[in-house]
Every structure is written in C-alpha cells, then in structure tokens.
Amino acid sequence: MGVFRQVAEYLYIKKPDPNREKTQWMKYMHGINRISIFVFLFCLLVMLVRWVIIPLFK
C-alpha cells in the first residue's frame, strides 16, 4: 500500500481496503495518524494566514 493511498484513506478521500486485517491496535494507530495529519494541515493553514493573508491587508 502506498503512502498517498493511506493518506487519502485518513482524509476520507478514498475508501479503506475491505480485505485488510482489522485489529484493535491498528485502529488505534490509524486514529492517531489521522489526528496528526489533521493537526498538521490545520497548522499549515494557520501559518498561511499569519504569514501571507494578514500582511496583505496591512
């Protein structure tokens, strides 16, 4: 499985593989990865606003 496919599954862009093994620990790992990707994207958005958008209006 490729990295981009896994990220697409975390961001709910692509449906997960139904044949993949589902264990409790895998659910925890994927949940933590999903949270970290959302936090990273949120931080990128905040940085964009602070460094690009706000200086344009000053």
C-alpha positions in Angstrom: 0.0 0.0 0.0 1.4 3.4 -1.0 1.8 6.4 1.3 -0.5 8.6 -0.7 -3.3 5.9 -0.7 -3.0 5.7 3.1 -3.2 9.4 3.5 -6.2 9.5 1.2 -7.9 6.9 3.4 -7.1 9.0 6.5 -8.6 12.1 5.0 -11.7 10.2 3.9 -11.0 10.7 0.2 -10.6 7.0 -0.6 -12.5 4.1 0.9 -10.4 1.7 3.0 -9.4 -1.7 1.7 -12.0 -4.2 2.9 -9.6 -7.2 2.8 -7.1 -5.5 5.2 -6.6 -7.1 8.6 -8.5 -5.2 11.3 -7.1 -5.4 14.8 -7.7 -3.1 17.7 -4.1 -1.8 17.7 -4.3 -1.0 14.0 -7.5 1.1 14.7 -5.6 3.0 17.4 -2.6 3.6 15.2 -4.7 4.8 12.3 -6.7 7.0 14.6 -3.6 8.7 15.9 -2.2 9.1 12.4 -5.5 10.6 11.3 -5.4 13.1 14.2 -1.8 14.1 13.4 -2.5 14.7 9.7 -5.5 16.9 10.6 -3.4 18.9 13.1 -0.6 19.3 10.6 -3.0 20.6 7.9 -4.6 23.0 10.4 -1.1 24.3 11.3 -0.3 24.8 7.7 -3.5 26.8 7.3 -2.7 29.0 10.3 0.8 29.6 9.0 -0.6 30.6 5.6 -3.0 33.1 7.2 -0.4 34.6 9.6 2.4 35.0 7.0 0.6 35.6 3.8 -3.0 36.7 4.2 -2.7 39.1 7.2 0.4 41.0 5.8 -1.6 41.6 2.6 -4.2 43.6 4.5 -1.8 45.8 6.5 
